[in-house]
Amino acid sequence: MHQTNKAIGVLGGTFDPIHFGHLRLALELYESLDLAKIHIIPCYQPVHRKLPVASPEQRLAMVECAIAKERALYADAREIHRGIPSYMIDTLLELRQEMPHTPLCLLLGIDAFLGFASWHRWQEILEYAHIVIAHRPQYQLPTTGLIADLVKKRLQHDITSIHNNLNGTIVVRPITSLEISATDIRKQIAIGRNPRYLLPDDVYNYIKQHGTYSISQV
């Protein structure tokens, strides 16, 4: 199959709330990989972690607030609208049906990739997308085990592979390490501290306006 479209990125998460760590990762990978766009996809209900504090609609709204002025990023509501526990394989299948000639790049922090073998139908994901691992110095890829074997088999150093093929490769890219925690942001807000400079002002204003995370409305 001949493919002519530039690759797009897929960045999923709870985004409870979205913060500069998420956004900087997305923007750096967008630029360094020459992606056409990145779909930021808040999940409806995560399956590997606690339920989010904010509702699905609130988390989607915060993503929309965060990226309203950034043309490279797109708030994709498909998992929220699906209304069931979120599995990335289902999202990739939908995207592949919608964009049969566009390479898909699943963007993962290295910490998330280390748990990749626990994902639902993880063996199938590279049949529908590439995996881009956002590497931070404090994490190292394993040298043995399922993940190590997968990397050895699929790793490519030339990023043209993600544009010339629809799926199937793993690329590792360094990113700026911003150790920002959504959990810590929620805790700061709940006790009345100011989380500014950890997340976009528009997101913080949304949180204040809607009383998210137990902050008083102003």
MOZI-V845891 format. One record per residue. N is the residue number from 1. D_FIRST is the distance of its C-alpha to the first C-alpha in whole Angstrom. Layout:
BEGIN
n	d_first
N	D_FIRST
N	D_FIRST
END
This chain:
BEGIN
n	d_first
1	0
2	4
3	6
4	10
5	12
6	15
7	15
8	18
9	20
10	22
11	26
12	27
13	31
14	34
15	35
16	39
17	40
18	37
19	38
20	38
21	36
22	33
23	33
24	34
25	31
26	29
27	30
28	30
29	26
30	25
31	27
32	26
33	22
34	22
35	20
36	20
37	22
38	23
39	24
40	27
41	27
42	31
43	31
44	33
45	35
46	34
47	34
48	35
49	38
50	41
51	41
52	40
53	44
54	42
55	41
56	37
57	38
58	40
59	37
60	35
61	38
62	38
63	35
64	35
65	38
66	37
67	34
68	35
69	35
70	32
71	29
72	27
73	27
74	27
75	29
76	27
77	29
78	27
79	28
80	32
81	31
82	30
83	33
84	33
85	33
86	30
87	27
88	24
89	22
90	22
91	22
92	18
93	17
94	19
95	17
96	14
97	14
98	16
99	13
100	10
101	8
102	11
103	12
104	15
105	18
106	21
107	24
108	27
109	30
110	31
111	34
112	31
113	29
114	32
115	32
116	28
117	29
118	31
119	29
120	28
121	25
122	24
123	22
124	19
125	19
126	17
127	14
128	14
129	15
130	17
131	20
132	22
133	26
134	29
135	31
136	35
137	38
138	40
139	37
140	36
141	33
142	34
143	35
144	35
145	33
146	30
147	29
148	30
149	28
150	25
151	25
152	26
153	23
154	20
155	22
156	21
157	23
158	21
159	20
160	17
161	15
162	15
163	13
164	11
165	9
166	9
167	12
168	14
169	17
170	20
171	22
172	26
173	27
174	31
175	32
176	36
177	38
178	39
179	41
180	41
181	42
182	41
183	44
184	47
185	46
186	47
187	50
188	51
189	51
190	52
191	55
192	56
193	54
194	52
195	48
196	48
197	46
198	44
199	42
200	41
201	45
202	43
203	42
204	45
205	47
206	45
207	46
208	50
209	49
210	48
211	50
212	47
213	48
214	52
215	53
216	55
217	54
218	55
END
